Each structure stands twice: as C-alpha cells, then as structure tokens.
Amino acid sequence: MSLDDLREARIKKLKELKTLKINAYPIYSERTFSFRDAIANSEKLIQEKKILNLVGRVRSLRSHGSLMFLHLEDESGKIQLFFKKDLLGDKSFNLFHDVVDVGDFIEAKGAFFTTKTNELTLKVQDWKILTKSIRPLSDEWFGLKDKELRFRKRYLDLLSNRDLKERIRIRSRIITCLRDFLNQEGFLEVETPILQNQAGGAIARPFKTKLNALDIDLYLRIAPELYLKRLIVGGFEKVYEMAKCFRNEGIDFAHNPEFTMLEFYWAYSDYERLMDFTEKMFQEIFKVLSKKESFNENNLSGMKKLRPFFDKSLPRLEYKDLFQKTTGINYAKTTKRELENFLKKENITEFEKGDIWTLIDEIFKKVCLKKISYPFFLIHHPLSLSPLAKESDKDANAVARFQLIIDGIEIVNAYSELNDPIIQKERFENQQKRIQEGEKEVHPYDKDFIEALEYGMPPTAGWGMGIDRLVALLTASESLKEVILFPLMRPKNKS
C-alpha cells in the first residue's frame, strides 16, 4: 500500500469519527501522571488500585481477537496498555479497533497490573481520541534513513532518533550549567539588539535588511560585543549574553548561518585570568554532565575523551611560533606571493582573498591548526587580525588574546579589550583601507562606539564561545546539524 493510500485510509477513519460526532481533536484532556512518575510510583499505585488517566502517542498496536496490546509514549517514556472487549464493551472496543492507528494520540483510563512477563501494564477501562494522525510515522513505515530528510523533517527524526533527543537535552543542560556558573560568579545576564545599524564585534559578512518605518538599512548582528562593552562603559562590571548571531557565510560541519554564542565581559580582568577561568568553567561543565543519572555515556564520548586534558592546565602556544614551526615561514618577513605559493603547494584553492594578513589567517586555520590534536590555548595573535584587542605588552606586533582550540577548531575567543579610543579609531580606519587590498570582510567604522570609549571604559577582558560547536564537540557529533534542532537547509528547488 502506498503512502497516499495509507493517508486516504486514515482520512476515511477521521470522517467516520465525525459521522459519529466524536471530536478527533478535542480541547481538553485529563492527565494524572506522566509516564515517568507513574512508573516511579507503580508499586504504590498497584497496591492502592489507583485509577489513572494517561495520555500519549500510540507507538505500537497488536490485536488478538477480543484483546489488544499497545505501547503508548509520552516525552518521559513508554507504557504498555491492555484493552479487553469484556471490560470496555463491544462498542468502545470495536471503535478503537476500527479508527485508531499507530501515531494517534489517545487518553486512557485504568489501573496498573503486571503481566506474566512482569511488564507494567495499564488495564484500560475507558479511552478517548486526542489527535487523529493522517500520515503514518516514517520510522513505522519507510524508516527515516535519508540523512537530509532527517534535517528537513526534524519532528520525524525526533520521533525515531533517541540519540538526537538526548543531544538536545545535553545542549539544554550545558546552557543551564553555563548560566548557573556565570550567575554564581557574579555576572548579570543581559540582552542587546539583534537588529543593528552596523554589524560589528567581529570580522564577518552580515545579513542586511531594511526597516521600512524609518527607511534605513539594518543588519542582523554578527556578535553582541560592542553593545556589551557599552554596558561596561555604563558602569556594569560583569555582563553576559546567550546570543543568537548571524553570519552570511558558508555552511559546513562547523558553520551554520544562524548560531548561538555565549559572550561575557569582565571589568578589571585580563586575558590571562580568563584562560584560568575557562579551565574552571569546563571542569564545571564536565562535573554537571557526568552525574550518573544525567545521560547515556555513549552520547558524551567527546567529553570523556576531552576531560583528562582539563585535569591540568592546558598548553599555551604562541601564534607566531606555531605558524613558523608548521609552515617554515616567518610571517614578519614574508610576502603575499610567498603565502599564495604556499597555499598552492598545500592544494588549497578556496581561500579568502585579501591582504597579507588575510592569507596568514587562512593558512593558520587551514594548515597550522590541523597539525595539533590536543586542546590548547593559542595566544598572542597578530595585531592586524585583532582590531578590537589590546596590544600585548610582550610583543608590539601581537595582541593580548587567546583562542581555545580543540581538534583544530576554535571553541573560545577572548582578549583584553582595547579601551584607548584614539588607537581604536586608528584600527577602524586601517580596516577600511584593507578594502583596497580586495578584502571583503573588514570591521566597520563604528563612530558611536568610539564616542562611548571616549567617556572611559575600565580595563576589561571579553570572552566568546560558540555553543553549537561546544555541544557537537562534547557529544562527538560529526556536524553542527546534529545539535541544532532546525539547521538551515538548501531549498529543494535549488540545485
């Protein structure tokens, strides 16, 4: 039987319910227990012969003449139901048999007992339909095997993919843990604009839109940084935001145009203190996720592999030294042609076009970072790649910055914030000059931010981490799509 035939058969059953004046989509349902709570209290409920009202989706259905067994599922678990014609009566039993399918939602009233195989079961005395499903569940009929279909129809994937559900729960627990950790450390959670006049705080291509009411162009934020630093100017000392950000860039296993970023800013702190703070934060995440009652160990295999590295301080590797060691090039003395030839030698044909520093950054991300498998802090990036970071007091050509690198991917980016308005203005002006070198991604000149700095911002350290990447890392997921509920997909009518 085809999918269309199955759908038509279910629509026929829906019409039958309407003929009998039975609402297949009622407003009200009576639920006395979730399955988790019912199972946890089953011994007492059996002893007291307690009548329960359970609700959920039919996941399996077996008919044996005047008897029927089915499994009902809610978010917390599954329970077996037992239908007997003698107990329900011919009319109710036959109606259930004729109109209910796997995938429907029902409410069942009855008492618990245990079968000969010791399975907890609800002996049903009465029932009603809550939702009639028109389409058969994919996992019951065809099976949801197409990976692209999994991402496009996530609701079906969730119905059949327990690992996905657990990854989403792990993601939620991680976000809660991060919030709890920062709150306990005295940080204040805030919200800053998503629609911005200028897309600043990072070097990335923004999404552009228009506000008709004011006839102005606006941008979806690429980072909350500049607004959070304005709050430091305004007198707050510890602020953070769990921010949705948007970048009009490529899509791959480590990038999605819409992503979640945690950023915090800490007045009177510095980048070196934040490295210690980062280690402390990761240890707290591991502690929370490792509680025995929390999650399946197999779904945290990435964390299990990573955790021993954080039992001690992570290595701190200099950007300049690592670049020269892995490429043989001293970037202080190199030329643009030498860098382009190196990229060709490494068979890298797709890379950002721009000035010498853009090429250095491309080589670093595509070559150097792949050489080290263990987690480490990458420190003291070139000044030209970090327009918002404070100059290092150890190297005039580098900045007081670090990235946490794991498996060749940036997980955390942090630095001592540049708070000198004169130098910040010069940095913004130099960014605009890079457009002449063919650079497409430069930081915009933010006049209002310069003005804010002129009122004075105390020494401050800022920190940002991609939540999607962190969850993918800890769950050993092969791409961000596995930890984002609804990842962006190419429309089917696009080649």
C-alpha positions as CSV (number, residue, x, y, z in Angstrom):
1,M,0.0,0.0,0.0
2,S,1.4,3.4,-1.0
3,L,1.8,6.4,1.3
4,D,-1.2,8.1,-0.5
5,D,-3.3,5.0,0.1
6,L,-2.4,4.9,3.8
7,R,-3.2,8.6,4.1
8,E,-6.6,8.2,2.4
9,A,-7.4,5.3,4.7
10,R,-6.8,7.4,7.8
11,I,-8.8,10.3,6.4
12,K,-11.7,7.8,6.0
13,K,-11.4,6.9,9.7
14,L,-11.4,10.6,10.6
15,K,-14.6,11.0,8.6
16,E,-16.1,8.0,10.4
17,L,-15.4,9.7,13.8
18,K,-17.1,12.9,12.5
19,T,-20.1,10.9,11.5
20,L,-20.3,9.6,15.0
21,K,-20.0,13.2,16.3
22,I,-16.7,12.3,18.0
23,N,-14.2,15.2,18.1
24,A,-10.9,13.8,16.9
25,Y,-9.1,17.0,18.1
26,P,-10.7,17.9,21.5
27,I,-9.6,20.9,23.5
28,Y,-9.4,19.1,26.9
29,S,-7.6,16.1,28.2
30,E,-7.3,14.8,31.7
31,R,-3.8,13.6,32.7
32,T,-3.0,12.5,36.2
33,F,0.6,11.3,35.7
34,S,3.5,11.5,33.3
35,F,4.8,8.0,32.4
36,R,8.0,8.7,34.4
37,D,6.1,9.5,37.5
38,A,3.6,6.6,37.0
39,I,6.4,4.1,36.7
40,A,8.3,5.5,39.7
41,N,5.2,5.2,41.9
42,S,3.8,2.0,40.3
43,E,4.1,-0.3,43.4
44,K,2.0,2.1,45.4
45,L,-0.5,2.7,42.6
46,I,-0.9,-1.1,42.1
47,Q,-1.4,-1.6,45.9
48,E,-4.0,1.2,46.1
49,K,-5.7,0.1,42.8
50,K,-5.5,3.7,41.8
51,I,-7.3,4.8,38.6
52,L,-5.0,6.7,36.3
53,N,-5.5,8.9,33.3
54,L,-2.5,8.6,30.9
55,V,-2.0,10.4,27.6
56,G,0.4,9.9,24.8
57,R,1.1,8.8,21.2
58,V,0.4,5.2,20.1
59,R,3.7,3.7,19.1
60,S,2.8,0.0,18.5
61,L,-0.5,-1.9,18.3
62,R,-1.2,-5.6,18.4
63,S,-4.7,-7.1,18.1
64,H,-5.6,-10.6,19.2
65,G,-9.3,-11.0,18.7
66,S,-11.1,-9.7,21.8
67,L,-7.7,-8.5,23.2
68,M,-5.4,-5.7,22.2
69,F,-2.0,-4.6,23.4
70,L,-0.4,-1.3,22.6
71,H,2.5,0.9,23.7
72,L,1.8,4.5,24.5
73,E,4.6,7.1,24.6
74,D,4.9,10.5,26.1
75,E,8.1,12.6,26.4
76,S,9.2,10.7,29.6
77,G,8.9,7.1,28.4
78,K,6.6,4.2,27.2
79,I,3.9,2.2,28.9
80,Q,2.0,-0.9,27.7
81,L,-1.8,-0.7,27.6
82,F,-4.2,-3.6,27.6
83,F,-7.6,-3.5,26.0
84,K,-10.2,-6.2,26.7
85,K,-13.6,-6.3,25.0
86,D,-15.4,-7.7,28.1
87,L,-14.1,-4.7,30.1
88,L,-14.6,-1.9,27.6
89,G,-17.8,-3.2,26.0
90,D,-18.3,-4.1,22.3
91,K,-19.0,-0.5,21.1
92,S,-15.9,1.1,22.7
93,F,-13.6,-1.8,21.8
94,N,-14.7,-2.1,18.2
95,L,-14.4,1.7,17.7
96,F,-10.9,1.7,19.0
97,H,-10.1,-1.3,16.7
98,D,-11.6,0.4,13.7
99,V,-10.3,4.0,14.0
100,V,-7.1,4.1,16.0
101,D,-3.7,3.8,14.2
102,V,0.0,4.0,15.3
103,G,0.8,7.7,15.6
104,D,-2.6,8.8,17.1
105,F,-2.7,10.4,20.4
106,I,-5.2,9.0,23.0
107,E,-6.2,9.3,26.6
108,A,-6.6,6.0,28.5
109,K,-8.2,5.5,31.9
110,G,-7.5,2.4,34.0
111,A,-5.4,0.7,36.7
112,F,-1.9,-0.8,36.7
113,F,-1.1,-4.5,36.9
114,T,1.9,-6.6,35.9
115,T,1.8,-9.3,33.2
116,K,3.2,-12.8,33.4
117,T,6.3,-11.4,31.9
118,N,6.4,-8.8,34.7
119,E,5.7,-5.9,32.4
120,L,3.9,-2.9,34.0
121,T,0.6,-2.5,32.1
122,L,-2.4,-0.3,32.3
123,K,-5.7,-2.2,32.1
124,V,-7.9,0.2,30.2
125,Q,-11.5,0.9,31.4
126,D,-12.2,3.8,29.1
127,W,-10.4,5.8,26.4
128,K,-10.8,8.8,24.0
129,I,-9.1,10.1,20.9
130,L,-7.0,13.2,21.4
131,T,-5.5,13.6,17.9
132,K,-6.0,11.6,14.8
133,S,-2.8,11.4,12.7
134,I,-3.3,11.5,8.9
135,R,0.2,10.4,7.9
136,P,1.9,7.2,9.1
137,L,5.1,7.7,11.1
138,S,8.2,7.3,8.9
139,D,10.0,5.0,11.3
140,E,7.0,2.7,11.3
141,W,6.6,2.5,7.5
142,F,9.5,3.6,5.4
143,G,12.1,4.2,8.1
144,L,13.8,7.6,8.3
145,K,17.1,6.7,6.6
146,D,17.8,9.7,4.4
147,K,20.1,12.0,6.3
148,E,19.0,15.1,4.5
149,L,15.3,14.2,5.3
150,R,16.3,13.9,8.9
151,F,17.3,17.6,8.9
152,R,14.4,18.8,6.8
153,K,11.7,17.0,8.8
154,R,13.2,17.2,12.3
155,Y,9.9,16.3,14.0
156,L,10.1,12.9,12.4
157,D,13.7,12.5,13.3
158,L,12.9,13.3,16.9
159,L,10.2,10.6,17.0
160,S,12.6,7.8,16.0
161,N,16.1,9.1,17.0
162,R,16.7,8.7,20.7
163,D,20.3,9.9,20.4
164,L,19.1,13.2,18.9
165,K,16.6,13.8,21.7
166,E,19.4,13.2,24.2
167,R,21.8,15.5,22.4
168,I,19.2,18.3,22.6
169,R,18.7,17.6,26.3
170,I,22.5,17.7,26.8
171,R,22.6,21.0,24.9
172,S,19.9,22.4,27.3
173,R,21.8,21.1,30.3
174,I,25.1,22.7,29.1
175,I,23.4,26.1,28.6
176,T,21.8,25.9,32.0
177,C,25.1,25.0,33.5
178,L,26.9,27.9,31.8
179,R,24.2,30.3,33.1
180,D,24.4,28.9,36.6
181,F,28.2,29.1,36.6
182,L,28.3,32.7,35.4
183,N,25.5,33.8,37.8
184,Q,27.4,32.3,40.7
185,E,30.5,34.1,39.6
186,G,28.6,37.4,39.9
187,F,27.8,38.0,36.2
188,L,24.5,39.6,35.1
189,E,22.6,38.2,32.1
190,V,21.5,40.9,29.7
191,E,20.0,41.3,26.2
192,T,21.3,43.5,23.4
193,P,19.9,44.3,20.0
194,I,19.8,41.7,17.2
195,L,18.9,44.3,14.6
196,Q,21.9,46.8,14.4
197,N,22.8,49.9,12.5
198,Q,26.2,48.4,12.0
199,A,27.3,44.8,12.2
200,G,30.3,45.0,14.5
201,G,32.1,43.0,17.1
202,A,33.7,40.5,14.7
203,I,35.0,40.3,11.1
204,A,32.3,38.6,9.1
205,R,29.7,39.2,6.4
206,P,26.3,40.3,7.8
207,F,22.8,39.7,6.6
208,K,21.3,43.0,5.5
209,T,17.6,44.0,5.8
210,K,15.6,47.2,5.7
211,L,13.3,48.9,8.2
212,N,10.5,50.5,6.2
213,A,9.2,52.6,9.1
214,L,12.4,54.6,9.2
215,D,13.6,53.9,5.7
216,I,17.0,52.7,6.9
217,D,19.2,49.7,6.4
218,L,19.8,47.3,9.3
219,Y,21.9,44.3,9.9
220,L,21.4,41.1,11.8
221,R,24.1,41.1,14.4
222,I,27.3,39.0,13.9
223,A,28.3,39.4,17.6
224,P,27.0,41.2,20.7
225,E,30.4,42.5,21.6
226,L,30.2,46.3,21.0
227,Y,26.9,46.6,22.9
228,L,28.1,44.6,25.8
229,K,31.2,46.8,26.0
230,R,28.9,49.9,26.0
231,L,27.4,48.4,29.2
232,I,30.8,48.2,30.8
233,V,31.2,51.9,29.9
234,G,27.8,52.5,31.6
235,G,29.0,51.0,34.9
236,F,28.3,47.3,34.8
237,E,31.4,45.2,35.6
238,K,30.3,41.6,34.8
239,V,27.8,41.0,32.0
240,Y,27.0,38.1,29.7
241,E,24.5,37.2,26.9
242,M,23.4,33.9,25.4
243,A,23.1,35.5,21.9
244,K,21.7,34.4,18.6
245,C,24.1,35.6,15.9
246,F,24.0,35.5,12.1
247,R,26.8,35.5,9.6
248,N,26.2,35.4,5.8
249,E,29.0,32.9,5.1
250,G,29.5,29.3,4.0
251,I,27.8,26.2,5.5
252,D,29.8,23.2,6.6
253,F,30.3,20.8,9.5
254,A,31.5,23.7,11.8
255,H,29.4,26.6,10.4
256,N,25.7,27.5,10.3
257,P,24.5,31.0,9.2
258,E,22.4,31.2,12.5
259,F,24.2,30.1,15.6
260,T,24.3,30.6,19.4
261,M,27.1,32.5,21.0
262,L,27.9,33.0,24.7
263,E,29.8,36.2,25.4
264,F,30.8,37.8,28.6
265,Y,32.8,40.9,29.6
266,W,34.6,41.3,32.9
267,A,35.9,44.7,34.0
268,Y,39.3,44.9,35.7
269,S,40.2,41.4,34.4
270,D,42.6,40.4,31.6
271,Y,43.1,37.6,29.0
272,E,45.5,35.6,31.2
273,R,43.0,35.4,34.0
274,L,40.3,34.3,31.5
275,M,42.4,31.3,30.5
276,D,42.3,30.1,34.1
277,F,38.6,30.9,34.2
278,T,37.9,29.0,31.0
279,E,39.5,25.8,32.5
280,K,37.4,26.2,35.6
281,M,34.3,26.6,33.5
282,F,35.0,23.4,31.5
283,Q,35.6,21.5,34.7
284,E,32.2,22.6,36.0
285,I,30.5,21.5,32.7
286,F,32.2,18.1,32.9
287,K,31.1,17.7,36.6
288,V,27.5,18.5,35.8
289,L,27.2,16.3,32.7
290,S,29.0,13.4,34.5
291,K,26.3,12.8,37.1
292,K,25.2,9.2,36.8
293,E,21.5,10.0,36.5
294,S,22.1,12.5,33.7
295,F,22.8,11.0,30.3
296,N,23.9,7.9,28.3
297,E,27.7,7.7,28.5
298,N,27.9,6.9,24.8
299,N,26.3,10.2,23.9
300,L,29.1,12.0,25.8
301,S,32.0,10.2,24.3
302,G,33.5,13.5,23.2
303,M,33.5,14.8,26.7
304,K,35.0,11.5,28.0
305,K,37.9,11.9,25.6
306,L,38.4,15.6,26.3
307,R,38.1,15.6,30.1
308,P,41.6,14.3,31.1
309,F,43.2,17.2,29.3
310,F,41.5,19.7,31.7
311,D,42.7,17.9,34.8
312,K,45.8,20.1,34.4
313,S,46.5,23.4,32.8
314,L,46.3,23.4,29.0
315,P,49.4,24.3,26.9
316,R,49.7,27.9,25.8
317,L,51.2,28.1,22.3
318,E,52.4,31.3,20.6
319,Y,50.7,32.1,17.3
320,K,53.9,33.3,15.7
321,D,56.0,30.3,16.8
322,L,53.3,27.8,15.8
323,F,52.9,29.4,12.3
324,Q,56.7,29.3,11.7
325,K,57.1,25.7,13.1
326,T,54.3,24.3,10.9
327,T,54.9,26.3,7.7
328,G,58.6,27.2,7.8
329,I,57.6,30.8,7.2
330,N,58.4,33.8,9.3
331,Y,55.3,35.9,8.8
332,A,57.1,39.1,9.9
333,K,59.3,38.8,6.8
334,T,57.1,37.1,4.3
335,T,55.4,38.3,1.1
336,K,52.0,37.9,-0.3
337,R,53.3,35.9,-3.2
338,E,55.2,33.5,-0.9
339,L,52.0,32.9,1.0
340,E,49.9,32.3,-2.1
341,N,52.6,29.8,-3.4
342,F,52.4,28.0,0.0
343,L,48.6,27.7,-0.4
344,K,49.0,26.2,-3.9
345,K,51.6,23.8,-2.6
346,E,49.2,22.6,0.1
347,N,46.5,22.2,-2.7
348,I,44.3,24.8,-1.1
349,T,42.4,26.5,-3.9
350,E,39.5,28.0,-2.0
351,F,40.5,30.7,0.5
352,E,39.6,34.3,1.4
353,K,41.2,36.9,-0.9
354,G,42.7,40.0,0.7
355,D,45.9,41.4,2.1
356,I,48.9,39.5,3.6
357,W,47.2,39.1,7.0
358,T,44.1,37.5,5.5
359,L,46.4,34.9,3.8
360,I,48.3,34.3,7.0
361,D,45.0,33.7,8.8
362,E,43.8,31.4,6.1
363,I,47.0,29.3,6.2
364,F,46.8,29.2,10.0
365,K,43.2,27.9,10.0
366,K,43.5,25.5,7.1
367,V,47.1,24.2,7.8
368,C,48.6,25.0,11.2
369,L,45.6,24.2,13.4
370,K,45.2,20.7,11.8
371,K,48.7,19.7,13.0
372,I,47.8,19.6,16.7
373,S,45.2,17.2,18.0
374,Y,45.2,18.0,21.7
375,P,43.4,21.0,23.3
376,F,45.5,24.1,23.7
377,F,45.3,27.9,24.2
378,L,46.6,29.8,21.1
379,I,47.9,33.1,22.3
380,H,49.2,36.5,21.0
381,H,47.6,36.7,17.6
382,P,48.9,39.3,15.0
383,L,47.6,42.8,15.8
384,S,46.3,43.2,12.2
385,L,43.9,40.3,12.7
386,S,42.5,41.6,16.0
387,P,41.1,45.2,15.6
388,L,39.3,45.2,19.0
389,A,42.0,43.6,21.2
390,K,44.6,45.4,23.3
391,E,48.3,45.4,22.2
392,S,50.4,42.8,24.1
393,D,52.9,44.2,26.5
394,K,55.3,41.4,25.4
395,D,55.1,41.9,21.6
396,A,54.2,45.2,19.9
397,N,53.0,43.3,16.8
398,A,50.7,41.0,18.7
399,V,47.6,41.4,20.9
400,A,46.7,40.1,24.4
401,R,44.4,37.5,23.0
402,F,43.8,33.7,23.2
403,Q,41.7,31.1,21.5
404,L,40.8,27.7,22.9
405,I,41.5,25.3,20.1
406,I,40.2,21.7,20.2
407,D,40.5,19.3,17.3
408,G,41.7,22.1,15.1
409,I,38.6,24.2,15.7
410,E,38.2,27.5,17.6
411,I,35.9,26.9,20.6
412,V,36.6,30.1,22.6
413,N,37.9,33.5,21.5
414,A,38.9,36.0,24.2
415,Y,41.2,39.0,24.7
416,S,42.0,42.1,26.8
417,E,39.7,44.7,25.2
418,L,41.2,47.7,23.6
419,N,39.9,50.7,25.6
420,D,42.1,53.5,24.1
421,P,39.6,55.5,21.8
422,I,42.4,57.1,19.8
423,I,44.0,53.7,18.9
424,Q,40.6,52.1,18.4
425,K,39.8,54.8,15.9
426,E,43.1,54.2,14.0
427,R,42.4,50.5,13.9
428,F,38.9,51.1,12.4
429,E,40.4,53.4,9.8
430,N,43.1,50.8,8.9
431,Q,40.3,48.2,8.5
432,Q,38.7,50.4,5.9
433,K,42.0,50.7,4.0
434,R,42.1,46.9,3.7
435,I,39.1,47.1,1.3
436,Q,41.6,48.4,-1.3
437,E,43.6,45.2,-1.0
438,G,40.5,43.2,-2.1
439,E,39.3,42.4,1.5
440,K,35.6,41.7,1.7
441,E,35.4,41.1,5.4
442,V,36.5,44.1,7.5
443,H,35.3,45.6,10.7
444,P,33.0,48.7,10.0
445,Y,33.9,52.1,11.4
446,D,31.6,52.5,14.5
447,K,31.6,56.1,15.4
448,D,29.2,55.8,18.3
449,F,31.4,53.1,19.9
450,I,34.5,55.3,19.6
451,E,32.5,58.1,21.4
452,A,31.5,55.6,24.1
453,L,35.1,54.7,24.7
454,E,36.0,58.4,25.0
455,Y,33.8,58.5,28.1
456,G,36.1,55.8,29.5
457,M,36.0,52.1,29.7
458,P,38.0,50.4,32.5
459,P,40.5,47.6,31.8
460,T,38.2,44.8,30.6
461,A,38.5,41.2,29.3
462,G,36.0,39.8,26.9
463,W,35.2,36.2,26.1
464,G,33.1,34.4,23.5
465,M,32.2,30.7,22.8
466,G,30.1,29.0,20.1
467,I,27.5,26.9,21.9
468,D,26.7,24.7,18.9
469,R,30.4,23.8,18.5
470,L,30.8,23.0,22.2
471,V,27.8,20.7,22.1
472,A,29.0,19.0,18.9
473,L,32.4,18.6,20.5
474,L,31.2,17.0,23.8
475,T,28.7,14.7,22.1
476,A,31.2,13.7,19.3
477,S,28.7,14.8,16.7
478,E,30.0,14.9,13.1
479,S,28.5,18.3,12.3
480,L,26.6,21.2,13.9
481,K,23.4,20.0,12.2
482,E,23.3,17.1,14.7
483,V,23.0,19.5,17.7
484,I,20.8,22.3,16.1
485,L,17.2,21.4,16.1
486,F,16.4,23.1,12.8
487,P,19.6,23.7,10.8
488,L,19.3,25.8,7.6
489,M,18.9,23.6,4.5
490,R,19.1,24.5,0.9
491,P,15.5,24.6,-0.6
492,K,14.7,21.5,-2.6
493,N,14.1,23.5,-5.8
494,K,17.6,24.9,-5.7
495,S,20.4,23.0,-7.5
